Every structure is written in structure tokens, then in C-alpha cells.
Amino acid sequence: VAVGVAQLLPHPSGSDLALLRLQGAVPFGRGVGPVCLPSPTLSFPPGTPCVSTGWGE
């Protein structure tokens, strides 16, 4: 699947985190799916184990 990037929105702190606005829809299928985000009111107590995934340099 190849979809162009319409806009790159880097994190203001300069970290290696950014959002990409795509030029079109991405079809879901094997290996491609949505990211499920928690509700804005969800909070985790200090010390709660969490997992983060990604790729890059």
C-alpha cells in the first residue's frame, strides 16, 4: 500500500514524534489497521506499566 503524505506535523519539542496527514485513505487489511486511542478522560496512576511501539532511527 502506498499513500502520499499531504502534511507533516512534527512534535513541538523537537522529539522524533510526528503526525502525518495522508493524501488519501489507507485500506485496512492484513498488516494495516487503526490505532485505538483511549478516551480523553482516561488517566493512569503513577507506576502503571505501559507499552509503546514504533519504528525509526
C-alpha positions in Angstrom: 0.0 0.0 0.0 1.4 3.4 -1.0 -0.2 6.7 0.0 1.5 10.1 -0.2 2.0 12.4 2.7 0.0 15.7 2.4 1.3 17.3 5.6 4.0 16.6 8.2 3.2 17.8 11.7 6.3 17.4 13.9 6.0 17.5 17.7 6.9 21.0 19.0 9.5 19.7 21.4 11.6 18.5 18.5 11.4 14.8 19.6 11.2 12.1 17.0 7.4 12.1 17.1 5.2 13.5 14.3 1.7 13.1 12.8 1.3 12.6 9.1 -1.7 13.7 7.2 -2.1 11.4 4.2 -3.3 12.3 0.8 -5.9 9.6 0.7 -7.5 6.8 2.6 -5.5 3.7 3.6 -7.4 0.4 3.1 -7.4 -1.8 6.2 -6.2 -5.3 5.7 -3.5 -7.8 6.8 -0.8 -5.7 8.5 -2.7 -2.4 8.2 -5.3 -1.3 10.9 -6.4 1.6 13.0 -4.7 2.7 16.2 -7.2 2.6 19.0 -6.8 5.7 21.3 -8.2 5.9 24.8 -10.8 8.4 25.8 -9.5 11.9 26.7 -10.6 11.4 30.3 -8.6 8.2 30.9 -5.7 8.5 33.3 -3.2 6.0 34.6 -1.9 6.1 38.2 1.8 6.7 38.6 3.8 3.5 38.2 1.3 1.8 35.8 3.2 -0.3 33.2 2.6 0.9 29.6 3.8 -0.3 26.2 4.7 2.0 23.3 5.7 0.7 19.9 7.1 2.4 16.8 9.9 2.3 14.3 12.6 4.6 13.1 16.2 5.6 13.8 
